[in-house]
């Protein structure tokens, strides 16, 4: 009897920690306290960047017909100090989606300003950009900076922050199939109203933090501009912090260009974790 009860409790615990994968809906968790990129990144010094602002805790994607509802959880209560009217100001998120997990399919380049690559068998077909800025500004930036990838960038029709959650609704133009079979990667950045050069509304990571600059990186363009992301199996297990740090590891050349770029894999669906080993 005791053995049976133990087995039931163990099964229940396993189910609670596992990612939720059902037809047309996926949910993943991310450990707290890992909002430091490859391990050493620090927040800007201005008070608007509260502790936990870029610490992703959970992500849900639910397809409803030709639309999808998205929920992102953060490790702090959201605020809107820059009066964006979206209910949040400093967060920005990129959701990359791999619909087939096939090598040679999709793009292995990210969008400008993120400074990351994707593994060959984890190329993405679509990316959703969630920003507190109005959709017209985001679409204009995508049109002028995303190059050939612009047709694969989706901008939500509705974005709202409340409590510790950012929610959004997006039209799934050209994105068909079952989300439980897709791979996802959720990259947390910071909304930048005055982006540098060709950066797509993203905030820089420098060697030293400043009032509105992340620190712990490099002043060139070789370091990944990502504070948090999904890793491992998306269960929120502590081991996923190490997996994140490994994926975001990088090497810089003397001129500040990337000698070894951070190379990412997807979570869930047909994503293949072994790809991470191939990139080492």
C-alpha positions as semicolon CSV with decimal commas, in nm:
position;residue;x (nm);y (nm);z (nm)
1;X;0,000;0,000;0,000
2;X;0,281;0,239;0,094
3;X;0,464;0,149;-0,227
4;X;0,155;0,227;-0,436
5;X;0,103;0,562;-0,264
6;X;0,472;0,652;-0,321
7;X;0,441;0,562;-0,688
8;X;0,133;0,779;-0,728
9;X;0,298;1,074;-0,552
10;X;0,611;1,037;-0,767
11;X;0,404;1,029;-1,085
12;X;0,209;1,337;-0,977
13;X;0,529;1,528;-0,904
14;X;0,671;1,433;-1,244
15;X;0,357;1,549;-1,423
16;X;0,357;1,882;-1,242
17;X;0,718;1,954;-1,340
18;X;0,683;1,844;-1,701
19;X;0,614;2,091;-1,982
20;X;0,246;2,097;-2,083
21;X;0,217;1,968;-2,438
22;X;-0,133;1,926;-2,580
23;X;-0,290;1,974;-2,919
24;X;-0,272;2,344;-3,008
25;X;-0,119;2,442;-2,672
26;X;0,228;2,435;-2,517
27;X;0,356;2,562;-2,182
28;X;0,713;2,579;-2,057
29;X;0,878;2,693;-1,735
30;X;1,212;2,862;-1,675
31;X;1,416;2,873;-1,353
32;X;1,430;3,199;-1,159
33;X;1,751;3,391;-1,099
34;X;1,903;3,313;-1,440
35;X;1,848;3,658;-1,596
36;X;2,222;3,703;-1,650
37;X;2,268;3,585;-2,010
38;X;2,574;3,359;-2,034
39;X;2,626;3,393;-1,660
40;X;2,783;3,732;-1,592
41;X;2,549;3,991;-1,738
42;X;2,422;4,270;-1,512
43;X;2,126;4,507;-1,529
44;X;2,149;4,876;-1,627
45;X;2,179;5,106;-1,326
46;X;1,861;5,313;-1,374
47;X;1,588;5,235;-1,118
48;X;1,335;5,145;-1,389
49;X;1,521;4,815;-1,442
50;X;1,394;4,640;-1,130
51;X;1,543;4,314;-1,015
52;X;1,363;4,030;-1,194
53;X;1,249;4,250;-1,484
54;X;1,413;4,020;-1,740
55;X;1,377;3,694;-1,546
56;X;1,142;3,473;-1,751
57;X;0,943;3,227;-1,537
58;X;0,695;3,071;-1,780
59;X;0,565;3,077;-2,136
60;X;0,237;2,955;-2,285
61;X;0,134;2,950;-2,650
62;X;-0,224;2,849;-2,736
63;X;-0,347;2,832;-3,092
64;X;-0,710;2,928;-3,150
65;X;-0,803;2,896;-3,515
66;X;-0,590;3,138;-3,715
67;X;-0,477;3,325;-3,403
68;X;-0,270;3,244;-3,094
69;X;-0,277;3,370;-2,737
70;X;0,063;3,410;-2,570
71;X;0,141;3,447;-2,200
72;X;0,485;3,534;-2,059
73;X;0,561;3,533;-1,687
74;X;0,832;3,746;-1,520
75;X;0,990;3,741;-1,176
76;X;0,864;4,087;-1,076
77;X;0,553;4,301;-1,095
78;X;0,542;4,485;-1,426
79;X;0,549;4,865;-1,437
80;X;0,508;5,126;-1,712
81;X;0,747;5,411;-1,618
82;X;0,778;5,526;-1,982
83;X;0,400;5,550;-2,026
84;X;0,375;5,316;-2,324
85;X;0,008;5,242;-2,233
86;X;0,088;4,869;-2,271
87;X;0,119;4,810;-1,897
88;X;0,496;4,748;-1,919
89;X;0,797;4,942;-2,051
90;X;1,138;4,775;-2,022
91;X;1,073;4,417;-2,137
92;X;1,090;4,293;-2,496
93;X;1,061;3,933;-2,612
94;X;1,141;3,741;-2,930
95;X;0,964;3,404;-2,978
96;X;1,134;3,194;-3,246
97;X;0,939;2,895;-3,382
98;X;1,077;2,589;-3,562
99;X;0,790;2,398;-3,722
100;X;0,979;2,093;-3,851
101;X;1,314;2,044;-3,675
102;X;1,480;1,957;-4,005
103;X;1,839;2,047;-4,083
104;X;1,862;2,299;-4,364
105;X;1,505;2,415;-4,311
106;X;1,434;2,762;-4,173
107;X;1,680;3,035;-4,079
108;X;1,977;2,995;-3,847
109;X;2,031;3,372;-3,826
110;X;1,848;3,572;-3,561
111;X;1,713;3,924;-3,596
112;X;1,954;4,223;-3,582
113;X;2,052;4,327;-3,232
114;X;2,039;3,983;-3,069
115;X;2,380;3,853;-3,182
116;X;2,290;3,482;-3,169
117;X;2,269;3,195;-3,416
118;X;2,055;2,881;-3,420
119;X;2,182;2,526;-3,463
120;X;2,147;2,383;-3,819
121;X;1,858;2,149;-3,731
122;X;1,683;2,413;-3,520
123;X;1,633;2,683;-3,782
124;X;1,321;2,894;-3,736
125;X;1,031;2,955;-3,973
126;X;0,856;3,237;-3,785
127;X;0,939;3,480;-3,504
128;X;0,697;3,681;-3,292
129;X;0,819;4,018;-3,162
130;X;0,652;4,131;-2,839
131;X;0,722;4,493;-2,751
132;X;0,550;4,757;-2,538
133;X;0,586;4,997;-2,830
134;X;0,292;5,039;-3,066
135;X;0,261;4,788;-3,350
136;X;0,310;5,053;-3,620
137;X;0,658;5,139;-3,483
138;X;0,754;4,773;-3,449
139;X;0,637;4,691;-3,802
140;X;0,826;4,989;-3,942
141;X;1,146;4,877;-3,769
142;X;1,098;4,522;-3,896
143;X;1,040;4,648;-4,248
144;X;1,356;4,857;-4,251
145;X;1,592;4,631;-4,055
146;X;1,492;4,263;-4,082
147;X;1,590;4,227;-4,448
148;X;1,470;3,908;-4,617
149;X;1,340;3,780;-4,283
150;X;1,078;4,055;-4,255
151;X;0,803;3,840;-4,409
152;X;0,856;3,581;-4,135
153;X;0,819;3,828;-3,847
154;X;0,481;3,843;-3,673
155;X;0,374;4,143;-3,464
156;X;0,084;4,094;-3,218
157;X;-0,247;4,269;-3,273
158;X;-0,280;4,306;-2,894
159;X;-0,013;4,329;-2,622
160;X;-0,077;4,392;-2,252
161;X;0,115;4,374;-1,928
162;X;-0,056;4,320;-1,593
163;X;0,074;4,189;-1,262
164;X;0,365;3,963;-1,353
165;X;0,232;3,860;-1,694
166;X;0,259;3,994;-2,047
167;X;-0,017;3,864;-2,274
168;X;-0,050;3,901;-2,649
169;X;-0,263;3,786;-2,940
170;X;-0,111;3,730;-3,283
171;X;-0,248;3,641;-3,627
172;X;-0,077;3,322;-3,743
173;X;-0,022;3,422;-4,104
174;X;0,152;3,134;-4,282
175;X;0,197;2,938;-3,960
176;X;0,000;2,615;-3,980
177;X;0,014;2,290;-3,785
178;X;0,012;2,172;-3,424
179;X;0,220;2,380;-3,177
180;X;0,287;2,070;-2,966
181;X;0,505;1,950;-3,255
182;X;0,697;2,276;-3,289
183;X;1,020;2,387;-3,126
184;X;1,022;2,721;-2,943
185;X;1,288;2,958;-2,820
186;X;1,193;3,260;-2,611
187;X;1,459;3,531;-2,585
188;X;1,421;3,811;-2,330
189;X;1,565;4,148;-2,425
190;X;1,487;4,508;-2,331
191;X;1,273;4,757;-2,518
192;X;1,494;5,033;-2,660
193;X;1,330;5,344;-2,800
194;X;1,652;5,471;-2,958
195;X;1,827;5,158;-3,094
196;X;2,181;5,176;-3,224
197;X;2,244;5,128;-3,596
198;X;2,053;4,836;-3,741
199;X;1,946;4,691;-3,404
200;X;1,578;4,598;-3,398
201;X;1,463;4,796;-3,091
202;X;1,709;4,604;-2,869
203;X;1,928;4,731;-2,584
204;X;2,306;4,693;-2,596
205;X;2,517;4,475;-2,366
206;X;2,852;4,643;-2,299
207;X;3,157;4,552;-2,093
208;X;3,036;4,772;-1,807
209;X;2,676;4,850;-1,719
210;X;2,548;5,205;-1,757
211;X;2,225;5,389;-1,690
212;X;2,056;5,223;-1,987
213;X;2,310;4,958;-2,089
214;X;2,355;4,602;-1,969
215;X;2,702;4,508;-1,846
216;X;2,920;4,198;-1,833
217;X;2,958;4,156;-2,208
218;X;3,172;4,312;-2,478
219;X;3,166;4,655;-2,641
220;X;3,184;4,490;-2,985
221;X;2,913;4,288;-3,159
222;X;3,032;3,943;-3,058
223;X;2,833;3,895;-2,738
224;X;2,472;3,770;-2,732
225;X;2,228;4,045;-2,636
226;X;1,998;3,811;-2,442
227;X;1,926;3,823;-2,070
228;X;1,713;3,509;-2,030
229;X;1,577;3,225;-2,244
230;X;1,431;2,875;-2,236
231;X;1,670;2,583;-2,203
232;X;1,677;2,207;-2,155
233;X;1,327;2,062;-2,153
234;X;1,156;2,377;-2,032
235;X;1,061;2,233;-1,693
236;X;1,211;2,513;-1,484
237;X;1,469;2,275;-1,340
238;X;1,782;2,430;-1,187
239;X;1,999;2,243;-1,439
240;X;1,849;2,456;-1,713
241;X;2,042;2,757;-1,585
242;X;2,366;2,582;-1,675
243;X;2,222;2,482;-2,013
244;X;2,136;2,846;-2,081
245;X;2,486;2,962;-1,989
246;X;2,639;2,701;-2,219
247;X;2,419;2,796;-2,515
248;X;2,495;3,165;-2,471
249;X;2,871;3,112;-2,439
250;X;3,071;3,299;-2,703
251;X;3,419;3,405;-2,810
252;X;3,524;3,742;-2,950
253;X;3,793;3,823;-3,205
254;X;4,035;4,108;-3,136
255;X;3,834;4,345;-3,356
256;X;3,513;4,279;-3,157
257;X;3,355;4,051;-3,416
258;X;3,228;3,706;-3,327
259;X;3,489;3,432;-3,330
260;X;3,242;3,181;-3,186
261;X;2,882;3,307;-3,176
262;X;2,630;3,188;-2,921
263;X;2,438;2,903;-3,087
264;X;2,091;2,814;-2,965
265;X;1,859;2,515;-2,982
266;X;1,483;2,498;-2,944
267;X;1,273;2,358;-2,660
268;X;0,988;2,115;-2,717
269;X;0,842;1,972;-3,036
270;X;1,084;1,814;-3,278
271;X;1,386;2,003;-3,142
272;X;1,697;1,787;-3,101
273;X;1,903;1,859;-2,786
274;X;2,201;1,676;-2,937
275;X;2,251;1,974;-3,169
276;X;2,395;2,166;-2,877
277;X;2,675;1,915;-2,849
278;X;2,751;1,944;-3,222
279;X;2,816;2,317;-3,182
280;X;3,083;2,283;-2,913
